Amino acid sequence: MKQLKGRKAAKRPPPPEPDGDTQARILDAAHAVFIRRGTTGARMQEIAGEAGVNPALLHYYFRNKEQLSESVFRRAAAQLLPRVIEVMASDAALENKVARVVALELEHLSRAPYLPGYIISELHYHPDRVRQLLATVAGVTPEDVRPKVLPKLGRQLAAAARAGTLRRITADQFLVNLLSLCIFPFAARPMIMALVGLDQHGFERFIARRRDELADFFLRALRP
């Protein structure tokens, strides 16, 4: 009886203090597993093993896979979206903007190919989160981005059309077409790999060729 009371009286050890290094290691591990399995196919047990932590500690930092995947997404997207917005809102020539955005998008998505799938999933299942996600990762809301990017881009496109160097196109169509050409191969990666007959290394070579060719392809399609 005394032994039982002793067991009841024993206190659980306090939870560990938050550790930035451990949290970063977990995010790195989740990033690696998401690339291998996709966000849907990833399992918390595998992520814990990749990070070298026990599952209880993983759940201490991130209660569930949804919270973990959102944290990985925020970290990865925060490295990309502000730079793309900065390029598109700059005074650089249109040709330089296109080349720079293609390089940024394809280079970063090669390292985080799960991002497009995660974004599409969020748009489908949680459309109310889009504004919040953009505000968090880019530091601005969509309402802030539009006046920074579209008017300047529109003026550049109108000037190019008057000069006869590009066919007339609206800023929103220009932007969406460019981003779609960059993002679609990653969003549809399994289908493209099956359709074209690529393994992972083949897909990487495919993206490397695209990085070299896409900016010129996009601009040639707009020239008279």
C-alpha positions in Angstrom: 0.0 0.0 0.0 2.8 2.4 0.9 4.6 1.5 -2.3 1.4 2.3 -4.3 1.0 5.6 -2.5 4.6 6.3 -3.3 4.0 5.7 -7.0 0.9 7.9 -6.9 2.9 10.7 -5.2 5.7 10.5 -7.7 5.6 13.5 -10.0 6.2 13.3 -13.7 9.4 15.0 -14.9 8.7 18.5 -16.2 8.6 18.9 -20.0 11.8 20.0 -21.6 12.5 23.7 -22.2 11.9 24.7 -25.8 15.1 24.3 -27.7 15.6 26.1 -31.0 18.2 23.6 -32.3 15.8 20.6 -31.6 12.9 22.4 -33.3 15.0 23.3 -36.3 16.2 19.6 -36.5 12.6 18.4 -36.5 11.7 20.9 -39.3 14.7 19.8 -41.3 13.6 16.1 -40.9 10.0 16.9 -41.8 11.2 18.7 -44.9 13.3 15.6 -45.9 10.4 13.2 -45.3 7.8 15.5 -47.1 10.1 15.4 -50.2 10.3 11.6 -50.1 6.7 10.9 -49.2 4.7 14.0 -49.9 2.9 15.8 -47.1 0.0 13.3 -47.2 2.2 10.2 -47.1 4.6 11.5 -44.4 4.2 9.9 -40.9 5.2 11.4 -37.6 7.1 8.3 -36.6 9.3 8.5 -39.6 9.9 12.2 -39.0 10.9 11.5 -35.4 13.3 8.8 -36.6 14.8 11.2 -39.2 15.2 13.9 -36.5 16.7 11.5 -34.0 14.1 12.3 -31.3 11.5 10.2 -29.7 7.8 10.6 -30.8 6.8 12.1 -27.5 9.3 14.9 -28.0 8.1 15.5 -31.5 4.5 15.8 -30.3 5.7 18.2 -27.6 7.0 20.6 -30.2 4.3 20.0 -32.8 1.0 18.5 -31.5 0.1 16.9 -34.8 1.1 16.5 -38.4 -1.1 19.4 -39.5 0.7 21.8 -37.2 4.1 20.4 -38.3 3.4 20.6 -42.0 2.2 24.2 -41.6 5.4 25.1 -39.8 7.5 23.5 -42.5 5.5 25.3 -45.2 5.8 28.6 -43.5 9.6 28.3 -43.2 10.0 27.1 -46.8 7.6 29.7 -48.3 9.1 32.5 -46.3 12.4 31.9 -48.2 10.7 32.3 -51.6 7.6 34.5 -51.7 9.1 37.8 -50.4 12.0 37.5 -52.9 9.6 36.9 -55.8 7.4 39.8 -54.8 10.5 42.0 -54.5 11.6 41.1 -58.0 8.2 41.7 -59.5 7.8 45.0 -57.7 11.3 46.3 -58.7 12.3 48.7 -61.5 14.2 45.9 -63.4 13.5 45.3 -67.0 10.8 42.8 -67.9 13.3 40.4 -69.4 15.3 40.5 -66.2 12.2 40.0 -64.0 11.2 36.9 -66.0 14.7 35.4 -65.8 15.0 36.1 -62.1 11.6 34.7 -61.1 12.2 31.5 -63.2 15.6 31.0 -61.4 14.2 31.7 -58.0 11.1 29.5 -58.4 12.8 26.5 -60.0 15.8 26.6 -57.7 13.7 26.8 -54.5 11.0 24.4 -55.5 13.7 21.8 -56.4 14.6 21.9 -52.7 11.0 22.0 -51.5 8.9 20.2 -54.2 6.0 19.6 -51.7 5.2 23.3 -51.5 2.9 23.5 -54.5 0.9 20.4 -53.4 0.6 21.9 -49.9 -0.6 25.2 -51.2 -3.2 23.6 -53.5 -4.4 21.4 -50.6 -4.7 24.5 -48.4 -6.6 26.4 -51.1 -9.0 23.4 -51.5 -9.6 22.5 -47.8 -8.9 25.8 -46.0 -9.5 28.7 -48.3 -9.8 31.0 -45.3 -6.2 30.4 -44.4 -4.7 31.7 -47.6 -4.7 35.4 -46.5 -3.2 34.4 -43.1 -0.5 32.2 -44.7 0.5 34.9 -47.2 0.6 37.5 -44.5 2.8 35.3 -42.3 5.3 34.2 -44.9 5.5 37.3 -47.0 4.9 39.9 -44.3 2.1 41.4 -46.4 -1.5 40.6 -47.3 -2.8 40.1 -50.8 -4.2 43.6 -50.6 -0.7 44.9 -50.0 0.9 42.9 -52.8 -1.5 43.9 -55.6 -0.7 47.7 -55.6 3.0 47.0 -55.3 3.2 44.6 -58.2 0.4 44.9 -60.7 0.4 48.6 -61.5 4.2 48.8 -62.2 4.1 45.5 -64.2 1.1 46.9 -66.1 2.9 50.1 -67.0 6.0 48.1 -68.2 3.9 45.8 -70.3 1.9 48.7 -71.8 5.2 50.5 -72.7 6.5 47.3 -74.3 3.3 46.9 -76.4 3.5 50.5 -77.6 7.2 50.0 -78.5 6.2 46.8 -80.5 8.6 44.6 -78.5 5.8 42.5 -76.8 2.2 41.7 -77.7 -0.4 43.3 -75.4 -1.1 41.4 -72.2 -2.5 42.4 -68.9 -0.3 42.3 -65.8 -2.4 39.7 -64.0 -2.3 37.3 -67.0 1.4 37.8 -67.4 2.1 37.1 -63.7 -0.2 34.0 -63.5 1.2 32.6 -66.7 4.7 32.9 -65.6 4.2 31.5 -62.1 2.1 28.6 -63.5 4.8 27.5 -65.9 7.2 27.4 -63.0 5.0 25.7 -60.4 3.0 23.2 -62.5 5.8 20.6 -63.0 6.2 20.3 -59.2 2.4 20.3 -58.5 2.0 17.5 -61.1 5.4 15.8 -60.5 4.1 12.2 -60.2 2.0 12.5 -63.3 4.8 14.1 -65.3 7.3 11.5 -64.2 5.0 8.7 -65.2 3.9 10.4 -68.5 7.5 11.2 -69.7 9.1 8.2 -68.1 11.4 9.9 -65.5 12.9 8.7 -62.3 13.9 11.2 -59.6 17.2 11.9 -61.2 15.5 12.3 -64.6 13.1 14.7 -63.1 15.9 16.8 -61.7 17.6 16.9 -65.1 14.2 17.9 -66.6 14.0 20.8 -64.2 17.6 21.8 -64.9 16.8 22.1 -68.6 13.7 24.0 -67.9 15.6 26.4 -65.8 17.8 27.2 -68.8 15.0 27.4 -71.4 11.8 28.6 -69.7 12.5 32.4 -69.6 13.3 32.5 -73.3 10.3 30.3 -74.1 8.0 32.6 -72.1 9.3 35.8 -73.7 9.3 34.5 -77.2 5.6 33.6 -76.8 4.9 37.2 -76.1 6.9 38.7 -78.9 5.1 39.9 -82.1 
